[in-house]
Structure formats: C-alpha cells, structure tokens
Amino acid sequence: QAEVIREGTGYNVGHYCGEMGQDFWDARRWQREFESKQ
C-alpha cells in the first residue's frame, strides 16, 4: 500500500510492520519518523 501511495503522489511515505518493533519505539523515534515523512 505504501508503494502505491508513494508512486501515485510522490510523497515520502513510510511503511510499518510488526517485525520493525514499532510498538516499542519511544517518542523521539516516532518524531523522527514524522519529520522524515510527508
């Protein structure tokens, strides 16, 4: 899904899955994600 959005819009879109461990990311890690994606 992220790839389709990225290709269709040109936005820098993140993709996330459980294997990435995002359930354990702290606020600083999420802030970096928000700042680096559109």
C-alpha positions as CSV (number, residue, x, y, z in Angstrom):
1,Q,0.0,0.0,0.0
2,A,2.8,2.4,0.9
3,E,4.4,1.8,-2.5
4,V,1.2,2.6,-4.4
5,I,0.7,5.9,-2.5
6,R,4.4,6.8,-2.9
7,E,4.2,6.2,-6.7
8,G,0.9,7.9,-7.1
9,T,1.6,11.0,-5.1
10,G,5.4,11.4,-4.9
11,Y,5.2,11.7,-1.2
12,N,7.9,10.2,1.1
13,V,5.6,7.5,2.6
14,G,6.6,5.3,5.5
15,H,5.7,1.6,5.8
16,Y,5.4,-0.3,9.0
17,C,5.0,-3.9,10.0
18,G,5.2,-5.7,13.3
19,E,8.7,-7.0,12.6
20,M,10.0,-3.5,12.8
21,G,9.3,-3.3,16.6
22,Q,7.4,0.0,16.4
23,D,5.3,-1.0,19.4
24,F,8.4,-0.3,21.4
25,W,9.6,2.9,19.7
26,D,9.9,5.9,22.0
27,A,8.6,9.4,21.3
28,R,11.9,10.6,19.9
29,R,11.9,7.7,17.4
30,W,8.3,8.5,16.3
31,Q,9.2,12.2,16.0
32,R,12.0,11.3,13.6
33,E,9.5,9.3,11.5
34,F,7.0,12.2,11.4
35,E,9.7,14.7,10.4
36,S,11.1,12.5,7.6
37,K,7.8,11.6,6.0
38,Q,5.1,13.7,4.4
